[in-house]
Amino acid sequence: MALAKRIIPCLDVDNGRVVKGVQFVDIRDAGDPVEVARRYDAQGADELVFLDITASHEGRDTIVHVVEQVSSEIFIPLTVGGGIRAVDDVGRMLKAGADKVGINTAAIIDPDLVRRAADKYGAQCIVVAVDARCVSAEGELPRWQIYTHGGRKETGIDVIDWVQRMEQYGAGEILLTSMDRDGTKDGFDLELTRSVSDSVGIPVIASGGVGSLPHLVDGVTRGHADAVLAASIFHYGEYSVGEAKQFMAAAGIEVRL
Amino acid sequence: MNSVAVIDYGMGNLRSVSKALEHVSPDASVRVTNDPKVIAESDRVVFPGVGALPEAMAELKRLSLDKLIIDLVKEKPFLGICLGMQALFDSGEENGGCDALGILPGTVNHFGQNRADKRGHRLKVPHMGWSMLDLKQDHPMWHGVAPGSRFYFVHSYFVVAEQADTIAGVCDYGGEFCAAVAAPNIFAVQFHPEKSQALGLRILDNFMQWNGQ
């Protein structure tokens, strides 16, 4: 028996509140990050990802308090992303209690930020988040490029080149989101996931498109993902994390039960 | 009152460690500190850390904590976590190599880029996530921990302990490696009890009650 594949619920946080409709019927305040985190912890989540989508500059510090509160009560790994622009931002999140910090757009603007952050805090806490879209025409060998601004703005950067470069710079993990699949419930882009996972020596978290439990299994068995991230299937109570793990275990995947 | 010092030498997330200790021992005094006096006064000491061993050793020397640690493990219960376990050994091969505290004989080696499981699948480095622990000793720190329980690991280097009788637990990642060591007053783990949910808290609770033997 070896390392378990991880199941990671992802929460969007705006001005310190969980948004995008987490709907646990029996939770008093579904907008409270601590209550939601506690619920997923009880269900057996292997890690949690908090994505700060606060737009206003003034609201930026709210995520720090969220991380402080959650890390005081929930003793599983916590990744925080969104709005990380400088090495100091990484330090602030780690000090608040985050274990890993996700860097996305800032790495595109200044790739060396990843190197500086990894040098200072260690590769293990630097997650490079990648938003990818397929850009090849039908019949061509598949190619994917990095997009920013929620998948709207193309960068012209090839995804495979990018993740390999980020690994060299000291990224400890890749959080890979298919912008083609995000929100579709059609399942992960398995070809993308497999291409990325097989081209780097660091762990890859698959994200974007999960609509059912077989999708999680496919992400691991066919996508070669080291971890699978999902939001809506857990938030809306369609499945608990525990049910997802049981399903994966029944499919022969090693999970922490 | 039971008191514990969490050694702060600038390496990693100490808040989780201190909060987890407060969680299991609400009546204890938990202090995150690099003050040698506070560390010397505490009943027990936790030595956490993530990151690179050479930087950690440089910080310990700069803060004059290296000799303090060598002395205090002779006197009181001491828990090393992750980098805090690795630093107890003789030397590491990270970034060109460095000497460590030399309290326990052994080295700290890299997993390497060509690690594979039994079926030949390449294994990712860092070893990141929940792996099973095989217990090698009956030890007060393992109270309530069933063999084969999973703990959260995140590391690219691992300890090669010279004295087999100090190995308290092993884990498999393309081959067996030492995941926990035990010696008088010393217990050290490669995984993160403060991030390993209920079972991790159990180990911290055990530590808060351990007499070091």
Interface residues (C-beta under 8 A of the other chain):
Chain A: M1 A2 L3 A4 K5 R6 D41 D46 E68 S71 S72 E73 F75 I76 P77 L94 K95 A96 G97 A98 D99 Y121 G122 A123 Q124 C125 G172 E173 V200 G201 I202 P203 V204 D226 A227 R256
Chain B: G12 N13 R15 S16 K19 A20 H23 V50 G51 A52 Q113 D117 R122 L123 K124 V125 P126 H127 M128 G129 W130 S131 M132 G148 R150 Y152 F153 V154 H155 S156 D172 Y173 H192 E194 K195 S196 Q197 G200 L201
